[in-house]
Amino acid sequence: MSVYAAAALNLDGYTDLPPDKIATIVTYLEMRERPSLSPAPVPQGWTLQRIDADLARYRRLFRMVGEPWLWFSRAVMPDDRLAEILGDPEVEAYALNDGRADVGLLELDFRTEGEVELAFLGLVPGFIGQGAGRFLMNEAIARAFARPIRRFFVHTCTLDAPGALAFYLRSGFTPYKRAIEVAEDPRLLGFLPRESAPHVPVLKPRT
């Protein structure tokens, strides 16, 4: 039996992981009422475009946004399952396009009555810190609270951009729970390139 097979989470210290696993701390946040936020206009010619029906475009944008941070949930998801989610009329996926290419992703999930999940919000490398993220967040909040909801929620993790959690807090979200997520390293499974997220080293599995 592997030395890791019987390992239990140590809540007062360290827990060893097999080299083919990754772990992250997840913070869950919510807002119960719409906050007052300053307008965040984007440059002329930039548009927010629905991409629910274009699976290839969605996957391409998800990879551009997520690979630097090791986003893996949709990368490992089969096409039929992803198409089922994006094809649901209560799921809205948008690309922020600068007139030449897609530079941002926004996805809202309205499938739970009275609640909205900010499923994904992110920018491709080079566009962070230029106001596009604030524009996407303002759009997300406006679209969420355009419905009679009780709660708008999101989760972020230590694999995200370093400023992600602070950005959510500035946007009006309140943290309410933490969790540890352990998963197979998607780079070792071939779903993401080995060079993705160099701040999270790939560990060679023991033989």
Secondary structure, DSSP 8 states (H G I E B T S, - for coil): --TTTT----TTS-----TTEEEEEEEEEEESS----------TT-EEEE-TT-HHHHHHHHHHHHGGGT--TTTSS-HHHHHHHHTSTTEEEEEEE-SSSEEEEEEEE--STTEEEEEEEEE-TT-TTSSHHHHHHHHHHHHHTTS--SEEEEEEETTS-TTHHHHHHHTT-EEEEEEEEEEE-TTTTTSS-TTS-TTS-------
